[in-house]
Each structure stands twice: as structure tokens, then as C-alpha cells.
């Protein structure tokens, strides 16, 4: 089958997020053909180039989200009225307070939001010029009327002109995928399935392909976009009215995506709960855990822990940023040192952006204050029991070496999606101590100790309990590796998506109209074998309204001629074999 893979700021760029997961998926499903439609976040990302792509990737199309491409179309009176009606309906769905009279029936606003969204998309397809219209004074005035209308939320009524300008600009950026030229017969309309690797704007092209051409949509979320928006747009980032309106917009968009997707595949139960809260149907949700390359950690995981680990050593691995709460970890380690004076802490990771650089500097200062350099005697050089290292250095040449060096692996986060570093430690057969955030409990499943977040004393007690009991560490580590090999490998991830692809195509096949040479429709002209990923031979029949995929571009099975006696056997199925 032909898959339209939708990404945002990720695969197939070298510097993209979630690129490794997408690359493994595409390479593991070599029996299918992939068209990658990527939304880029910056010019630097595009300039960095693409990762090497396998043969099953037939095309890569890129659209920048970081700049607005105005096609110069100016609307006449009727078109402007059409835009105003659609945008007003969308703005009213965003501004209306929950529980207001317009929200009776609980689905009315969601239906109005979807109707307005597809109306704007149809306007962009028919007339163009949507980018300019979304940035116009008409859009701002329409948004202002919606904020002042009866039934609008109190926070929306308090919006001032700067707030309205900020919201209108954000909506224009979020709705840029509506103006793309991806939805024709040579684009997503030729796919058998659209697979969005995230929600939000990344899923918008899939929604439109479903709306225009009936292509089923699969949405995978390893990190919930709506939750990420709430965390990014905090109290210090924008005014209350801006935060409220944008939160309402992204909530409506998430609900529309979850309603229209054929199947949702959250990466963990934490993401699944978010989707259900936004109206997703439980019968269409399949949890598919991320897959890691187990062979990378096989040498460490299969070796006895005592052979390579340093006794009384705690290891923390990951990107350094405030959400990892290394401050609590350092205070917890101070408690550990009181019970285990020989204990050491190795912090292995690089700072995540400028904020991470500042946070790492703060942690270094705190470590120096809590643990002055200690020396064994008056003639010895002092040493700090806390070390800050990076992968690739002389002490930690590889990631498996980082996990192997510690007797216990610690995760101290206050915010976490799916804990990849925790699963890596499990593959290395290491006992773990983690905070109860995100999908930690789901991943660990009783093979490690879990404590409340922001509780240094509980974290310290759990670490001391494992440092004191080598046999317990050995048992927990073995159980953790067995669990990770069963649930969190690349093989199980690819097998799950292969089955889901077949389920969607069998339940929601794309209906194509094939015409004969005289222009008459040919019933039953697209056989089941058309989904076999081989290149057919023979002339291409005209297809209305969409083109035949490249891998099924050969002659279709002909309709029964007027003469009931067959003139020749059908050869297409043999060709498929």
C-alpha cells in the first residue's frame, strides 16, 4: 500500500525530532511505499539536509511552517464574505465559553469548528489567498466581534487589541497547512493511508486528505501536542486572554483530529488518557509503545552487573533541563551520603538549549556547595563525589557504558512523557529509582522503585535501599530487562503498525472511480490485488478524480464484455504474484 507519512519538524531531516523512530518504521515496513510530507520548523533545519532514505521512500515534499507564503491573491466582495463567514464561525467556536447556550448538546461547537476549518480549506483550494486573508484586518475585526459576542468566555471578553493581534498571528501560523498544494491527485489523494506522526498542525494535512478524498487517517502521539502547548504557553509567556483563546483553539483542533482519525496510537497510557479526555473513542485507540534497538544494549544487559558496574554509584542519564529536577536529585544525594559515605553520583548528559546551559551551571554550583572536594588525607587531592559528564568523553565513550557504570540508575523528573532513558536502563538490566510522572509506572511495571516527584527524602531512601541490597538489584535488573525485551523493542513496534495499517485499509478502503477508454465507469475495476506493492505492467487507465499510485499504475482488470464468453484469462493477479 501507499502511505502518506506526515511529520512536523522531524523526519526526514538530520536535525529533526523523532527522526530515529520514523526511520525505523519506514525501513521496517519495506513492503509498503512511503511518500513523506514534512512540515519544517526553520531554514536551518532544511539547510542541514535529509537523512539517507531507503528505496521504499518514493518522494519527499517539504512545506515551511516558519514563513508565510502569500500568493498575492486579493479577494473580491463575495470571496471576502465567504472567508468572513468561515473565520467568524471558527472564532466563535474558540471564544464561546464552555457550558454557554451555544454549547448545548456538547458537540455543537466541535461540529462548528470542523465546519469552519474545512470551509477555510475549501476556500484556499478554490481561490487561494488564505494566508493573506488570515493576516488581514478583517480577520482581527472578526476575532474581536467573536470575543465581544454574547456567550463568549469572560477571559475572551477581556482581550485587548494587542491580545487579538497575537492570537490572530498564532492562528495564521497554525492554519498554514490549509493552503498547501498537497491534496491533489499527485499528492495525498493518491495515498491509501495518511499516517501523522503527531497531533496538532502535523495532522491537519491528514484531516484535509480525509475531507477531500476520503483517505483514512492514522495519528500517532508519543508526546501529546495539546499538553506540550499548555506547558509552553505558561503564565510568563503571554497574557491571560491570549493563553485562554489559544488553549481553546488547540483543544478544538485536538478534538477534531481525534474524532476523524480512523485509529489513534498513543505511545503510553498517559497520552491515551489525554486523548480520551478530548473526546477520542476508546474503540479506536491502540496503544503502541516506542521501540528501542535492544541489540545496542545487549552486551551490557547480558553481562553480570557486578562485572562492569561501580558499587555505590548512582547514574543519571538524559538531556539537562529544568524539568529533569536535578536540584532535587542533588539534595537527595546529600541524604544518601549520610547513609553511604562512599556513594558517588554521575550525571551524564548534555544541556538542552540555552535554558539547559543555565540550569547545568546552577547544578554545578549547587553540587560544589553541597559536596566540597574531599581528600582521604592531608597529602591527597580532593575529589567531588558528584561528576558531570557527556557521552563520548573518555569516561563515558558510549551510552551503554553510561548505564553500565552505575549500580542504580535514577530518574528524578517532574515532567516526563514516555521515559526513554528509563527503558534504556531496563535493557541494560539495571535496577532503577524513578519519580511517579508521565508513563513511568507503565514502563517500569513493578521492576523498579517509584517515589513521588519533588521529594528528595523519598528518593534518597529508595536509592539507599537498593545500594544496600545487591541481590535485590540483580533481581530487579533481570526482571526489567525481560519486560523491556517483551514490550519496548523495534520489532514489536513495527509489527504493531503493520497490523494497524492492514486493519485501517481493510475497514476504510479508498474508493476510486476508474474509467474505460470511452469514459464510462468500470465497476469492480480496482481488484484487491491493487494493494500488492508491485509495479504493474500495461497501459494506465484514466482515473477520476484521483490518480493511480505509481506501484499500481498498470492496466486494471477489465469489466465483463457484452459477450459473456471470456476471450482471454485475466493475468493481473499472476503479475501481482
N, C-alpha and C positions, 0 to 999 in steps of 0.2 A: 504494500500500500504506500501511498504518498503522504508524508507527514509535513505539515507546515509548522516548524518549530519557532515559537515566538519568545524572544529574550529581550531583556531591558538592562543595558549597561553591563552585560556579561558575555557569555559565549556568543560568537567565536573570537572575541578579542583577547589579546595576550594579557591585558590588564583587567579583564572582566571578572565580576563576581560570579560564583557558582559555575565557573568555566569547567572545572575538573569533572563535576557531576554530569554536566551536559555532554562533555566529550566522551565520557564512559558510556553514557546512554546511547549516543549515536553510533559509536564503534561496536557496542554490544548488540545492536539491532541492525546488523548488516543486511538482513533480508528485506529491509524497507528502504525507501528513498526519502531523503530529507531536503526540504527547502527551508533555509534558515532566514528568518525575517527578524533583524536585530534593530532595536532602538538604542542608539548610542547616547552617552551622557556628556561627552566632551570631545573637543577636537583632538586633545592629546590621546584619548583612548583610540580614536580612529587612526591617528598617525602611528601608533605603536604597532599596528598591523594585526593580522589574524594568526591564530594557531594553525599548525598543519592539520588539514581536514582530510578525512577518509574519502574513499571513492563514492560512498553512498550519499554524500552531500552533493546535490546537483547544482545548487545555486545559493548565493548569499546576497540578500538585499538589505541595505542599511538606510535608516532614516534617523536624522539627528533630532533629539529632544532638546538640545542645548541652544538651538537657534530657531527663530520663526522665519519660515519661507513664505512671504506674501507674494501671491501670483499676480497682484496688480488689478484684480477684478473688482470693480465697484458696482454695487447693487443698485438696480432701479427701484422704483417705488414698490412694485409687487413683491420682488425678491426680498427687499428690506423688511416688508411687512411679514413675510414668511419667516425670516430669521428672527424677528422680534417676537413672534408668537411662540416659536420653539424655545428661544432662550428664556422668555418670561416663564414658560411652563417649567423649565429646568430650575430657574432661580426660585420660583415659588415652592417647588418640592424641597429645595435646600433650606429655605428660610422658614418654612412653616414649622411651628412648634409641635413636638410630639404630643398627641392627645387632643390637638385642636380639632374643630368640627370637620376640617378638610381631610383629616386623617381617619375618618370613620371607616371601619372595615379593615384597618391595619395594613392593607395592601394598596390603597388608592394612591398614596404618594409614591410608592415604589413603581407602580404602573405609569404614573405621570412622568416620573424621572426617566424611565426607559423609553417612553414615547418621545419625550423631548430629545433624548440622546440620539435615537435613530432618526428623528426628524432633522437634526443638525447634520448627521452623516449623509442623509439623502440630499440635503441642500448642497453640501460640499461636493458630492458626486455629480449632481446635475449642473450646478452653476459655478463651483469653485469659490474662491474669495472668502472662505470661512475664517482664515487666520486674521485677515484684516477686520472682519466684522466683529470677532471676539475681542479685538483690541480697540474698538471704536467707542465714541462717546455714547452711542446708542446702547451698547452693552452695559456700560456703567449706569446709565439712567434706568435701564430695565431692572438691573440688580437693586438699585435704590428703591424703586417702586415696590419690588417684592419684599424688601426689608420693612417698608412702612405700611404694608397691606395688613388688613385685619387677619388675625390668626398667626402672624409672624411671631417668632420667639422673642422674648424680652431682650436677649443679648443682640439679636439681629436688629431690633429697632434702635439700639444704641449705636449702631455703626455710623461713623462719620466718613467724610469724603476720602481721607487717606486710607481708611479701612476698606472702603468699597474699591478703591483703585488697587489695593494689594490683593483683594480677593479676586477681582476680575483678571488681574495678571496671572494669578495662580491657575484659575480655570482655563485660561487660554493655553498655558503650558500643558496642563493635564489633558486637554482635548485636542492637542495637535495630531494624534493618530487618526482622528476623524478625517483629516484632509489628505491622507496618504493615497497613493495610486496602487495599493496592494490588493485591491478587491476585485479585479477584473479576471477574465478567463485565463490570463497568463500569470496570475498571482495566486492568492489564497483560494480563489474559487476553483482551482484545479486540484486542490488537496482533498484527500479522503478524511482527514482529521487535522484539526489545529490543536497543538499542544503548547499552552502558555506555561512558561517556567516560573511565573509569579503572577500574583493578582494585580489589581490596580491598572495603571496605564498599559502595562505589558499585555494584559488580557483584552484590551479594547479592540485590537485588530481581529482577535478571535470572535468577539461578540459581533462585529460587523460582518465577518465572513459567514457567520451563522445566520445573521439577519438577511443579508443579500442573497446568499447562495445555499443556505441550508447545511453548511459544513459543521459537523459536531465539534464541540469544544471540550478539551480536557485541560484542567487547571491544576498545576502542582504548586504547593506552597510549603517550603521548608521554613520560611520566616514570613509571618503574616504581615502583609503590606499595611493593613489598617492599623495594627499595633505599632508598626515602625513609624507611621505618620504621627500617632499620638505621642510617641516618645521624642520624635524630632522637633515637633512644634510645641515646645514647652512654654511655660508662663513667661520666660525671658525672651522668647523668640518673636512673639507677636502680641498684638492687643487682644483682649478677650473676645471682641466681636469677630476678629479675623480667625482666631482659633476655633470658635464655635461654628462659623459658616464653613470653613474648610473641613472640619471634622464631620459635619453633616454631609457635605459633598462626597467625601471619601467613603463614608458609611453607606450612602445610597449607591455609589458605584460598586462597592464590595457586594452589597445585596443583589444588585442586578447581575453581576458576574456569577455569584453562587446560584442564583435562580436559573440561569440559562445554560450553565455548564452541564454537559452530559454526565460527567463524573468529576469529582474533586478528589485529589490525592494529597492530603496533608502529610507532612513528614513525621508527625507525632500527635499524641492525644491533646497536647496543649494547643496546637494550631487547629485541630479538629473542633475543640470547644469554641474557639473564636468563630469558626465558620458556622457552626450551629447557632450561635447567638445572633449571627447576621442573617439567619433565615435559610441556611442550607438544609436540604432534605437529607436526612440520615441515610436513606436507602441509596443515595448516590455518592456516598463518601467511602473511599477505600484508603486506609492508612498505609503508606509505603515509606518505610524508614530509609534514610540515606544509606548508601552503600560505600564502604571503605575497602581499600585494597588490602586484604588480610595478609597476602604474601609479603608485603613490606615489613610487617612486624612479626613474621613467623620465627625468625632466628631468636629474637628476644623472648617471645611468648612461649616457645617450646623449651628454652633453656631453664634450668633451675634458678629461681630468683636469687638464691644466695650466691650464685656464681658471678653475677655482674653487679648486683645492687650494693650500695654502700649502706651499712647498718646505721640506724638512727638518722637517716637522711630523708627529708620531705622534699618533694619536687612539685613545682607549679609550672605548667606549660600553657602558652597561649599568647594572643596579642595583648599588649599592655594598654589598658584604657580604664577610665573610672568605674565602668560597670563591673569590672572584674574584682573590685574591692580588695586590692592588695593591702590596703591600710588595715583592714580587719585581720587579714592573714598575718601581718607582721605583729600585731598585738597578740594574736593567738599564739604565735611562735614564742613570744616572750613568756607566756604561761607554760608552753611546752619545755622551755629551757629550765624552768624552775624544777620540773619533774625529771627531765633528762638533760643534764648539763652538757652531754656530748652531742646533742642533736644539732643538725645543720639544716638549712633551708636553701634550696637552689631555685631561683626564679629564672625561667628560661623563656625568652620571648622578646619580640621587637615592639616598639611603640607603634600604635595605630594612629597615624596622623599627628598633626601639631598638638592636639589635645593630649594624645598619648605621650608625647615627648615631655610635656609639662608634668603630667602625672607621674611618669617614671622618675623625673628629677625629684619630685616631692617624696616618692617612696624611698629613694636612695638616702635623702636627708633623714627621713624618719628611721630607717634602718641604722644609720650611723649614730643617731641619738639613743635608740633603744639598746643597741648592742655595740658598745665601744670595743675597739680591737683588743683582743685578749691574747696574752702570751703565757706560755707554760712556765717561764722562768725569767729572771732578770736579764739574761743574755739572749733571749729568744725574741723573734719578731712577732708582733701581734697580728692577729687574723680575725676578721669579722665572720661570725657564723652564717651570715646571710650573703649570698653571692647573686649578682645579676649577670646573666649570660645570654648569648644569642646562638641560634642554630648555625652551624658552620664554623664555629670557633674551635680552638684546639681542645677545649674540654668537652664540647658537645658537637662533634662533627656532623651527626645526623639526628633526625627526630627520634628514631627508635633508641638511640643512645641516651637521649634526654630522659625518656621513661625508664630505661634500664638502670640508670644511675641511682634511682631512689627506691627506698623500701616502701614508701607510701606516696601516692600521687594525690594532690589536694586540688579541689576546685572551690573557690570562695566567692563566686559571682553573686550579684544581687539581681541581675537581669541576664537571662540566657534563653535562647531558643532551643535547638537541639544541640546537646553538648558534644561536639565532635571530639574535642581533646579527651573527654572522659571515655568515649568509645575507643579511642586510640590506646589509652591506658589499659582498658579491658583486654584489647587484643594482645597487649604486651604482658598479660597475666599479672597485673599489678593490683594490689589492694588500694581502694580509693576512699577518700573522705570528701563529701560534696555538700553543698548547700541545696536546700529544697527550693529550687527555682526552675521555671520553664519545664522542660521534659526530662529533668534529671532523674526523678524517681522512675519514670517509664523506661529510661535507658538502663539504669543500674539494676532495677528489678530484684533487689534484695542481695546483690553480690558485693555490696559496699556499705559504708556507713553514711547516713544522711543527717544533716543538722540544720537548724533554722538559719536563714541568712542574717548577716549583721549581728552575729552572736559569737564573739571571739572565744568566750569561755567554753561554749559547747564545741566549737571547732577544735580547741586545744585538747579537751578531754577525749574526743574521738581519736585524734592523732596519737595521743599518749597510749590509749588502749591498744592500738594496732602496733605501735613501736614496741610495746612490752610483750607482745604475743606473736612470735614468728610463725608458729603453726597456724594460727588463725589467719594471718596474712597469706600464707600459702594456700589455704582452703578457699579463701575469698578470691584470690587471684585466679585460681584454676576455674572456679565457677564463673567468674567474669569473662574469661576468655571463651569458655564454652558457649555462654549466652551471646557474646558478640559474633562468634562464628555462625551461629544459627540465625541471627536476626539482622545483622548490620554489615553484610558483605555486598560487594558489587554484583555478584551473581544473583543473589536474591532480589536485588533492586531491579536488575534488567529483566529477570523472569517475571516479576510482578507487572512491569509496564508492558511487556509483550502480551501478557494475558489481557490487560486492560485495553490495549489497542484493539485486539480482536473482539473483545466484548462490545466496545463502542461501535465499531464498523458493522458488526452483525445486528446490533439493535437500532442504530441510526445511520443506515446507508445513505449516501448522497444520491439523489435522484437526478439522472442526466437524460436529456432528450436527444436521441440520435436520429438523424435524417438520412434517407436514402438519396440517390442521385437526383431524383425528381423533387426532392424537398418534402416528401411525406414522412411522417414519423414511423420508426421501426420499433414496434413493441418487442420486448424481451431481447433487444439488440445488445445489451450490456450484460454478458453472462457472468456467472460467479467467478470464472477463471480470470476475469479482468483484474481481479485484485492480486493475482500472482505477479511478483516483482520481476518480470522478464520483459524484454523488448519484442513486441510482436512484429510480424512482417506483413507487407502488403500495403495497399493504399489507405490513406486516412479518410474516414467518413466525416462529413461536416457534423459538428456538434452544436446544439442550441440549448441554453445560451452560453455554455461554457466549453472550453477546450478539453480534449482528451489528454491525460497526463502523458509524458514522454515515454514512460515504461509500458503504456497500454495504447500506443498510437497506431497499432495495426488495424486491419480490417475487422469489423465486428462480425459476429455470427449473423448471417443473413436471415431475414424473415422467410417464412414458408411461401414459395411462389404460388401463383394461381393454380398451376398444375400440381396436383397432390403427390405425383410421383417424384421422389428425390432424384436430382440429376448428378449429385456427387456427394461423397461423405464430407462431414464437417471436419476440418483439420485444425481449428483453433485450439481445442483442448489438448491435442497432441503437441502442438507448438508450445503450449504452456508447460507441458511436462519436459 
